[in-house]
Amino acid sequence: MAQAPFLNPTLPFVGPIQNGLKQGTLLSFQGTSFPSSNRVCINLQIGPSVAPRDAVALFVALDFNRNLIVRNSIQAQNWGVEETHGPPVSLIRGQPFKLDILCDAYDYKIAFNGSHYTEMKHRVPFQSVFYLAIDGEAQLHSIHINSPGSTQFGGPTMPMPGNPPGYMPMPGQMPVPGQMPMPGQMPMPGSYAPGHIPSAGHMPGTVPPYASGYSAYPGQTHNSPYLQKHTSSPIKNALNQGLVNYALTGHISPVSLCTNVIKYK
């Protein structure tokens, strides 16, 4: 059975990939960026936690400031090597966009606005990916997750390398590489990655509670949508303490304020 699409989800968003990522799974995202958009970030990760963040097999960001489609991974709270190569792309703020990600045997194939863009080789076994986390400045219209052989909800197909812009394969034309994972590598339906138990009570679309001392991304200490969403965080607490000092003494101690912030980096 195909997974029902997520329609008009609010960012930040966390949702499950039913039965986990498989070879041939196609994820399609349609949305519209804001005139003030900086980035739209998509994470394929092993669990739902964002702070601290579970391992991310694939991080894809539409970076409007650098006009790049950035790819990376996160393991043990550390970024991998960033990849930005690809043909010239035009990321226009305030315009609709479509991003497709196809999980292949050896890599992820990424298409932007109907044209193949690039690939990224697997760094984390794709069989361990069970969650999707998205944040940034955009209005998402739909998220389709189509596993091999799933047709119930009629999601889109994947533009492949060498096809002209706007070309979409006819149903049944999507190539599925013949190589299958070795026995024991593919989780059984309904199972989870070895050693990983999803957060209890987590519902699709909700963001798990912010963990004190952690940011939404490794090394990030400001401008995080997760910090803005939750009412309490180390950064907010430090800033609030500075405002309290100002109310009591008439001035803010820069040394004290910076110390409170730096220790949570």
N, C-alpha and C positions, 0 to 999 in steps of 0.2 A: 504494500500500500504506500502511495506517495504521501509525503508530509505536506500538510496543509500550509499554504503560504502565510507569512506574517504580513498583514496589511496596515499601512500607516503607523508603524511603530514609533514610539517616542524615544529620542536619544537622551542619555545613554541607554543602550538596550543589551540584554543578555538573554539568549534563548538556546534551546537544545537542538542538536542535530540528531534526529531519531535514529537509534541503532548505530550511531557513529559514522564517521567519514569512510567512504569506500572508493576503490578505484572506479572512476567513471562518474562520481558524484559531481553534479553541476550546481553551483550556487550563483544566483543572479540577483543583483541589487539595482533598483531603479529609484531615483530620487532627484531632488533639486537643491542645489547649494544656495546659501544665502549671499546677499551682496557683501556681507562682512565675513564670509567663511575663511578660515585659515586652513583647516584640515578636516577630512573625513576618514576615520580609521576603522578598519575591519580586522578583527582578530579571530583566527581559527585556533581554539585552545582546548586543552584536555579537560578543564573543569570550569565552573562558573565564577570563580573568585577573580576579582579585579584589583583588590588591594588587601594583601599582596596578590599579585597577578599569577594565576596558574600558567604553566608553560604554554607558550604560543608557538604553534607549528608554522603559522604563516601570518604575518602582519602586513597589511596593505594599506597605504595611506595616499589619498589624493591630497597632495601638498600644494595648495594654491599659492602660497608665498614663494615657493621655489619653482612652481610650474613643473612638478615631477610626480610620477607615480612611484612611491617608495615601497620597497619590500624588505622584510627582516624577519627575525625570530627572537623569542625570549625564552631563555632556559635558566633556571635557578636565579631568577631576578636579574639576569644580565642580558643585555642586547647582544645579538650576533653581529655579523658583518652586514652593513647596509648595502642594498643593491638599488641602483637608480638607472641602470642602462636601459635603453629602449629607444624607439623612434621618437622624433619630436612630437609632443602632445600639447594640446591647447586646453588648459583648465580655466574655464571662464566662470567667475563668480556670478551667482544669480541665475544659472542656466541648468536645465535638466542634464542628468548623466545616467549612464548605464554601465555597470561593471559586472563582468562574468569571471568566475573562477572555476576551472575544471581540474579535479584531482586526477592526475594520471599516474602511471606506475612509477615513474622516476621523478616527476616534477609536478608543479602546479602551472597550468596554462592560464594566462590572464588576458582578457579582452576588454577594451574600453570603447564605448559608444559603437559597438557593432563590428569592431576590427580587432584582430589578434594583435596584442601588444608585446608580450614577453613571456618568459618562463622563469620559475625559480625551483631549483632542485630541493628535494626533501631534506630537511635537517632533523626533524623529529618524525618518527613513524606516523604516517597519516592515520593508521588504524587506532591511534590513541586519542584522536580528536572527537569530542562529543559536544562541544559548545561553540557558540558564535557570540562574540561581544563587539558592539559597535559604539563608537562615540564620535563627537565632532559637531560641526555646525552645518546641518542640512536637514531637510524634511525628506525622510524616506517614504516612498510610496508603497514599495513591496519588496519582499525577500522571498525568493523561490529556492527551495532545496530539492533537487531531483536526483534520486539515486538511480543506479542502472536498472532499467526495466520498469521504472515508475512512470506511469502516464496518467494517473487519475486526475491530477490537477493541471495537466497540460502546460508545464513551464516551458521557458524558451530553450533553444538549442545554442550550441557554442560555436562562435566564429573560429575557424581554424587558420593556421599560418598559410599565407599565400592567397587567401581569399580577398577579393576587393572590398573596400569599405561598404558596409550596409548589407553584405551577403550573409544570408542565414541558411544553413543546411536544411534540407527537407527532413521530415520525421524519419528516423531510422538510419540517417546518414552519419550520426556521430560515431567516430572511430573509437573502439574500446580496445586498448592494447591487450595482447594475448597473455601477457605475464600475470600470474596470480601470486599473491603473497604466499610465503612458505607456510606449511601447516603450523598452527599454533599462534600465528601472528594476528589473525583476524578475530576480534572479539565476537562472541556470539550475540545475536539480537537481544537487546535489553541489558547487555553487560556493560562494564566500564573498563577503562584502562587499568592494567595491573597496579595495585597499590593506591588507586584513586577512588574516593567515595565522594560524590557530589554533596554540596552543602544541603543539609536537611531543610526542608520547607521552601527551597528555592522555586520560584514560579517564573515561567517565561516572561520576559519583558521587565522584570524587576532587577535592580542592581543590589547584590549582596552588601551587607553593612560595611561601612568604611572601617578598615583596621588601623588602629592608632600606630603611627610611626611609619606607615607605608603610603606611597603615592600610586596613582593609577598606572604609571609607567616607570620603569627603572630610571632613577636620577631626576625625575620630574618633581618639582616642589612648588609649582605655581601654574595658574591658568588651566587647571584640570577640571573637566566637567564633573568628575566625581567629587572633587573638593567643593564645588559650587552646589552640588545636589544635596549633600549631607550637611546637617546643621552644625555638626561638631567635627573638627579636624585639628591636627597639630598646628597647621598654619593659621587657621582662624583663631584658635585659642591664643596663640602668641600675639596676633594682631589685637585681639580683644583685650589682652592683658596690657598692651601698650596704651590703648584708649583709656583703660581704667586708671593707669598711672597719670595720664594727662589730666583726667578729671580731678584727681586728688592733689596733684602737685603743680599742675599748670604746664608740664613739659613731659615729653617722651624721652626715655633713655635709649639712644640708638644702640648702645652696647648691650643692654639687657634684651632689647627686642631682637637684635640680630642673633644673640646667643640662643634664644628660644627657638628661632627658626632654623638655624644651622644644625642644631643637634638632631633634627628630624630628617636631614638630608640622607 
